[in-house]
């Protein structure tokens, strides 16, 4: 029961944050200073899993990845949709509350951190990439919850089928027992009638035996 309740609460929480993933722009303490960054809130995904996905993204775009402070540093990678020059990428996760984390990402274009006012085209592409990454993480988390919930539902359905099967077996047993009881009652009644008849036969035969004994006495 505890497992069912816990799962129900988890799914209720997931339903509660159902909304469009949104990336915002702000100044954050990242990349060695107070720099321009993109921020997106991700629910039901641990900080470690978020950084794992970001690390995979960095490696896919040929960044040399290393741990830096409380996050990741991607050195001299190239995202062709952004441009043909290498860039640096910083990422870290800030916990908001249980089940809710903020992913903070900053791109150093080489002398300047990417921002929407000075690098509007590049920023638009990068923002879409971060949005897609956040959506993927969010969907993966919900799909995992769905898998757990479905497995539990299937298990409960199997248990219900077992109970229904046992119920049928018990009803069949009761029916069989009732039939046996009725047969035993009929047999008991017949047995009583047979005993009465047999007693009559015994009494009659006893008279025959007594008569023969008497005849035997009269022989001289």
N, C-alpha and C positions, 0 to 999 in steps of 0.2 A: 504493500500500500504506500509506503514511504517513497518508493521509487516512482510510482504513478504520480503522486502529488508533486514530487520534485520536477518530474518531466512536464507536468501540466503547468507549473509555475514558469518553467523555462520557456515553454511555447507561448504562454500568455505574455511574457516579457518580449519575445520576438515579435508578437503581433502588435505590441504597444509601440515599437519603434519603426513600424512599417512606414517608410518615407523615402523620398528620393535622396540618394547620396549627393552631398553638396560639398564642393571644395571652395574654401574661402582663402583670401589673401591677408596676411598680417605680418607684422614684424615679430620675429621670434629669436630666442637665444640659441642660435644654431650656426655651425660653420665658423666658430671662433669669435662670434660677436652677435650684435642685434641686427640680424639680416632679414631681408624679405623672404618669405616662405609661403608654402601652400599648406593648409590645414584641413583635415577631413576627419569627421567622427565615425568610428567603426564600432559596431555593437557585437557582443557575444563572441569576440575573437580575442584571444590572449595577446599580450604584448610580444611574447616570443614568436607566436605564429605570424603576427603582423610583420615583424622584422624578417622572419624567414621568407615570406612572400616578397618583401622588398629586396632582400638579398638576391633572390632568384631573378627578379626583374633587372637588377644591376648587372648580374652575370650575363643575362641574355643580351644585354647591350654593351658587352665588352668592358665593363668597369672592373678595375682591380679593387676588390672589396676588402675592407678591414674594419675592425671594431674601433669606434672613436667615441670617447666620453660615454654617454648612455645610449648610443645608437650605432649607426653604420656610416662609413665613408666610402664612396665610390670614386675612385681616382681615374681621370682621363678616359672616360667612356665616350661612346659616340652613339647618339640617338639620331638616326638619319632624318627622321621626320622633323626634328628640331633644327638640324643643320649639319654641315660637314666638318665642323670643328669639334675637337674634344672638349668635354665639360666635366666638372666635378659635381657629384651629387651627395647630399647629406640627408640622413633620415633618422628620426628618433620617435619614440612613442611616449606620450604623457597620459597617465591614468587620470580619468575624470571621476569615475566611481566604478564599483563592481559591474562588470559586463559592458563597460563603456570606456573606450580609449580614443585618444586623438593621435593620428599619424601626422607628423610634421615633416615636410620635405622641402629642401632648398636646392637650387641649381646655381652653381658658380660658373658663369660663362667665361670666366677669365678676366678678372678685374672688376666684375660687377655681378651681383646676384640677380637672377631673372625676376622681373616684375612686370605687371600688366601695362604700365604706362610707357616704359622704355622699350619693352620687347613684346609688344602685343601679340604678334603672330606666333612667336615661339612660346609665349606664355599660354596661349589658347591650346596649342598642341600638347604641351606638358600637362596642363590642367586636365585635359580629356584623358590622358594616359593615367594620371593619378586617380581620376574618377573611375575609370575602367578597372584599375587594380583594386580599389576599395569595394566596388560592386562585386568583383570576383570573390574577394575574401568574405564579403557579407553573404553572398549566395552559397559559397562552400560551407559556411557555418550553419546556415539554415538547412541546407541539404543534409548535413550530418545529423542535425536535430530530427529532421524528417525520417532519416534512416533509422535512428534509435527508436523514434515513436512508432514507426511502422513495424519494426521487429517486435516491440513490446505488444502492439496490437495483435499481430499474428500469433504471438505466444498466448495471449489471453483468449483469442478465438479458439486456439487448439485446446486450451484448458476447458473452455466452455463446451466444445464438442465432446471431450472426454467425460465431462459431467453429464451431458445429455445421454451419452452412451451408457454410462453407469445407471442413470435413471431408468433407461429402457430395460437394462438387465434386471434391475431390482423389481420393476413392474412385472417382467416376465416371470421372475422367481415367485412373486406373490401370486400370480395367476396359476402357476404350476402347483404351488402349495395349496391354494384354494381347491384346485381340482383334486389333489391328493386327499385333502381333508374331506371333501364331499364323497369321494370314493370310499374312504375309510368309514365314514358315517353310514353309507349304504351297506358296506360290508359288515359293519357292526350290527346293523338292523337285521340283515340276512342271517348273521351268526346267531342272533337271539332266536329267530324263528327256527333255524336249523336245530339249535339246542332243545327247544320245546318239542319239536318233532322227534328228535332222537330220544328224549326222555319217554315219550309215549311208546316208541318202539321198544325201549328197554323194559318198560313196565309190562308190555304185552309179552315180550320174550321171557321175562321173569316168571310170568304166570305159566308159560309153556314148560319152563324148567321145573317149577314147583309141581305141576301135574305129572311130569315124567317121574320125578322123585317119589311122588305118592304111588304111582303105578308100580315102581320098583319095590316099594315096601310091601305091597299086596301079593307079591309073588312068593309062593310057599313051596 
